[in-house]
Amino acid sequence: MVQIIASINGVPIRLTDERWQHIASRHIEMSTMREQVLQTISQPDVIQKGDAGELLAIRFYLQTPLTQKFLVVAYQESSTDGFVITAYLTRRPSNRREIIWKR
């Protein structure tokens, strides 16, 4: 199954079952957070620039399997298409990365 959600730029971003299995197997705490991953792409608090041209959508959640955390979703985006690379929870986003969009 492939789920598609529009980024803040209106670009369709794909989350495939293969990518979801990758995320859930490497970050077991994420296994129940598929909908939050999609929500973070479409309604982020902040977008940061990644190290290899990817975008990092970040959204704060009061409740996660690990208490309150920021969810970071790394994704690649072109002008017409995109895909999720990975996602993880963190205590706070990096303050060394360039912010390219903020709510």
VENURGI-V379181 format. One record per backbone hydrogen bond with DSSP energy under -0.5 kcal/mol. CO is the residue of the C=O (numbers start at 1). NH is the residue of the N-H. If there is no record, write none. Layout:
[[CO/NH] [CO/NH]]
This chain:
[[1/17] [3/15] [5/13] [7/10] [11/7] [12/82] [13/5] [14/84] [15/3] [16/20] [17/21] [18/22] [19/23] [20/24] [21/25] [22/26] [23/27] [27/30] [28/31] [30/33] [33/37] [34/38] [35/39] [36/40] [37/41] [38/42] [39/43] [41/8] [45/103] [46/58] [47/100] [47/101] [48/56] [50/53] [54/50] [55/57] [55/75] [56/48] [57/73] [58/45] [58/46] [59/71] [61/69] [64/67] [67/66] [69/61] [70/72] [70/90] [71/59] [72/74] [72/88] [73/57] [74/85] [74/86] [75/55] [76/83] [81/78] [82/14] [83/76] [86/74] [88/72] [90/70] [98/49] [98/100] [101/47]]
